Amino acid sequence: MQLSSLSGAGALLLALACISSAEAQKTEQVRVVKDPKAKKVDVFVGKQLFTTLLYPDTLEKPVLYPLRAANGTVVTRGFPVAPKPGDPTDHPHHLGLWFNFENVNGLDFWNNSYAIPAEKKSAYGWIKTDRITTTTSGPVGVLAYHANWTNQKNEVLLEETTKYEFSGTDRERTIDRVTTLKANTEVTFTDAKDGLLGLRVAHELQIPSDKDEKFTDDKGNVTVVKAGTDRAANGTYLTSTGKRGNDAWSTRAAWCKVYGKMGPDSISIAILDHPKNPNYPTYWHARGYGLFAANPLGEKVFTNGATAKNLQLKKGESVTFRYRVLIDEGSKTLSTKQLNDAAADFAKKNVAVK
């Protein structure tokens, strides 16, 4: 009735506006392309490369790297694989989007990288992807793989089965990840700071520093960044409970967003926790220098020792973790309402590996 009461020109304008809005949210086709020889899987949304699963054993873990917004902007740090001018060179194990933990039966899976000397490697774990089990293209692209969490003797502590679902529109990219870890022996995840789902954001999305900071490169050289000299960083954090900036670190929330300007656009990266995850809502290991991680198993550190969360699995037992990552670009950042709605939608999803 409202449309019929408009003049012909008004009705046409309204119809065009509706069409434009629908097109703006049109789902793009996703194409998942395997390259077993290179040990990688490319994921395209529409005609654009979105991300690549890299799984050579030289990386110590499988990663999605890099991640791109819908306009092609790379939203993850380039170092150490493809450094960009001005990239910080600290923490060479921070690469793209990954999943591991600092203390599994005493082995550190999180901090392992090429920078660890050979004589110290025995204290570190390795995640070795042995097969890609599913690659499906369509409105939602599916990528699944199997990997083993091993020690340096190649003894398996955990078997990992992970499934990714990728989707996107003209301004948004969505990653749903579900990972099941099955114990091959008795396993304890001892409460630790560094875990579990990690993301290293682009330099521009770091929080501007108000004090001198030190960064160490892959050769041990220390670079001092003076306060006020870094003109690129302009990001900040926001959680579902309203914590902002560096105050997001160590707090619990259903989601956390990092956002800032990259070029002319506002870029948002949000990680959503799932109510079925252990110790929901997760703690956020969100650092101003660019580490953005959800860690439900760091309670002892994040509560200053008040409580702890040690996860134990007997041989044959398993645990599943589910996360959604949203990458958005445009003139405005994702609102709290949009993220609450997205979290509610994700909470209703029956996400499973198989």
N, C-alpha and C positions, 0 to 999 in steps of 0.2 A: 504494500500500500504506500509506503514511503517513497519507493522508486517511481510509482505511477503519478505521484503528486508533483514531481519535479518537471521542469521544462525539458524539452528534448535535449538541449545542450548540456543541462545539468545531469540528466540521466546518463548521457554518454560519458561525461567526465567521471561520474561515480563508477560506472562499469569499467572504464579504463583503469581507474585506481584499484579496483578489486582485482583485475587481471594482473596489474603490476605487482600487487602484494603477493598474489599467489605464485607468480613467477619467481619472486624474490626468495621464496621458501621452497622452491622446487627441488626435490631430491635428485642428486646427481648419481649416475651409475658408477659403481666401484669395480675396478679391475685389479685382480691379484695375480702377479706374474712371478713364477719361480725361476730361479737361476741356480740350480744345484752346484754347478761347477764353481761359481763365485761364492757360494754359501750365503745367498741373500734372496729376499723376496720383496719385490717392489709393489707398492700399493698406490694406485691411481684413483683419484676422485674426479670424475669428468675426464678432461684431457690432461689434467695436471698431476704430476707426481706429488703425492702427499707425504709418504714416508717409506722407509725401507727397513725390513727386519734384517739385521746383520748378525750372523751366527758363526763366524770362524772362531776356532779355539783360541786364537791369538788375542781375542778381546776379553777373555776370562768370564764372559757372560753374554747371552743374547740381548740385543738392544734394538729399539726403534730409533733410527737416526738417519737424517735429521727429521724434525717435525716442521710442517709448513702450515701457515694459515691459508684460507681460501684464496687470498690474493697472491700467493706464492712466497710471502715473507717467511724466512726461516726463523722460527721462534725458539730454537734451542742453540746453545753455545756451539761454536764450530770446533774449538780445541777439544781433544788433540788430533782428531782425524783430518779436519779441514779448517784450520785456524783462520779467523777473520781479523782484520786490523782492530786492535784494541781489546781483543779477547783476553780475559784473565787466564793465567796458565796454572792456577792452583788445582789440586784434586784431579789428577788425570783420569781417575776412575769414574768421574762424573761425565757420562756420555749419553746424550739423548734421553730416552725413557727406559728404565730398567727395573728389575725386581730381584732383590736378594737381601741378605741380612748379615750383620756384623759378627754374631756369635752363635754358630750351630755346632754343638759338640766341641766348642772351643776353637773352631775354625772361623776365620774372618773371610766371608764371601764378599762383603761390601767394598772393602778397601783394596782388593787385589787389582793390580794393573801391571803394565810393562815396567812401571817405575820401581817395583819391588825387587830388590837384589835376589839373585838365585839362592844365596845361602839363607834367605829368610822366607822363601816361598812355602816351606813346609807348614807355616802357621796360617796359610791362606787356603780357602776353598775355591773351587772352579765349577762353573756351570757349563756343561758340554751338551749342545744340541745334537742329537743323533739322527733325528728324522723329522721332516715336515709331514704332517698327517692329513691336513686338509687345506686346499686353496679353492675358494669359490668366489666367483664374480657375480655381480647383480646389484640391485638397489642397496643391499648390504653385502659388503665383502667379508668373507670369513677366512681366517688364517689360523691354523692350529699346529702345534709342534710338541714333541716329546724331548725332554732333556734330563740329564743326570747331574745331581749335585755331588761332586766328588772331592776327595782329598788329593794330595799330590801323588799318591800311589795309585790313583784311578779307582779307588774303592768307593762304591756308591753309598751315600748316606740317604739321599732322597731322590725319588723319581718325580719329575715335574711334567704335568700336562697342562698346557696353556692354550686358550682359545681367545683370539681377538675378533671382534666385529667392528668393521669400519663403515661409516656412513658420512654424508655431507650434503650441504646446500651451497648456494652461491656465496655465503658468508660464514658458514660454520662447518667444523669438522668434529666428528664424534668417534671416540675409541672406547669400546667396552672390553675390558679384560677380565677373564676369569681364570685363575690358576689354582690347581690342586696339587698339593705336595703329599706324596705317599712315602712313609718311612720304610727304608730297606733294612734298617737296624733301629735300635732304640735311639731316639733323637731328642735333644733338648735345645730349644731356642732360648738362650739365657738373655733376660732383659738387657737391652743395649740401645744406645742412642741412634746408631746408624742402620736404618731400615725404613721401609720395606719396599714400597713403590717409590722410586726416585726419578726426578726430572731436573736437568740442569738447564736453566732458561738463558735466553740470549742476553747479552750485555745490557741492552736497553731496558730490560725488565728487572734488572737489579734495583734495589733501593739505593738512592743516592747516599753516599757516606758522609757523615758529619765529623769524622775523625780519620786520621791517617790509618791506612790499612796496608798489610804486607801480603804479597802473593808470591808463591814460589813456583818456578817453572819446572819443566821435566828434568832439568840438569841441576836443580838445587839452587839456582840463582834467585835471590830475593829482590822483588821490585816493590818499592814503597809508592803507594798512590796517595798523594796529598789531598786532604779534604778540600773540596771546592774546585779541584782541577778536572774532575770527571764530568764531562758535559753530556755523555751519552745516557747514563743510567737515569731513569725517571719512573721506575716501577714501584709498586707497593702491594701489600697483601690485604685481603679482607676475608674473614671467616663467617660462617652462618650464625655465629653468636655475636658478631659485631666487632671482633678483635681486628685491629688494623696495624699495618706496618710490621715492625719487629715484635710487636706485642702478640702476634699470631703464634710465634714459636712456643712450643711446649703446651699449648692449649688444645682442648678437645672441641671438635665441631664436625657436623655432618658433611660440610664441604669447605673448601678454601679456594680462593681465586687470587692469582697474581695478574696485574694488569698495568699497562702503560702505553705510551706512544711509540710506535715504530714507523717512521716516515709520517705520512699524513693521517694514518689510521690509529684507532685505539685497538690494542691487541689484548685479549683476555685468554688466560689458560686457567681452567677450573678443574680440580680433582674432586670427585664425589665419592664418598664412602657408601657402603651398602649395609643395611641393618643386620644382615646375616653374617657379616664379618666378625671374627673374634674381636672382643674388646671394643665394640662400636659404642659411641663414635670415636674415631681414631684420634691420636695425638698428631699434631702437625710439626714436623721437623723442617720448618720453613725459615731459611736464613736469608738475610738481606743481600748477601753476596751472590745469590742465584741458585742455591740448592732448594728445591721444592719437593718435599717428601711427606708421605703419609706413613706413620709408624705406630701401629697399635701395640707393639711389643717393646716400647721404650718407657714404660710407665715409671720405673724406678728413677730414671734420669729426669724425666719431665716433672715428677712430683718431689724432687729433692730427697728421694729415699723414703717418702711416706708410705708408698705401696710399690709393689712390683708385679710384673706379669711375665712369668716364665711359661712357655708353651712346651708341653712334653707330648711326644708321640711314641707309642710302642710300635714294634715292628708290625707292619701291615696296616697301621692306622693312617688316616689322612686328614688334612685340613684344607679348606678352600677359602680363597680371598677373591673379592670382586670389586672392581673399580671402574668408574667412568671418567674419561678425560674429555673436556670440551674446549675447543679452540675457536675463538670468535674474533672477527675483525669488522670494523665499520666506524661510523662517526661516534658511536656511544658504546661504552662497555656493558657487559651483561649485568642486568639489575639483580638485586637481592631476590625479588619476586620471581624472575626468570630462573634463577638458580635454585630457589626453593621448589619451584614447579618441576624442574629437571630432576632434582633429587627425589621428589615424590614419585616421579615416573620411573626412575631407575630402581627405587625401592620395591616397586610392584613387579619388576621384571624378574622372571624365573631364569636367572643366568646359571648355566651349567656348562661344564667342559664338553660333554657329549650331547 
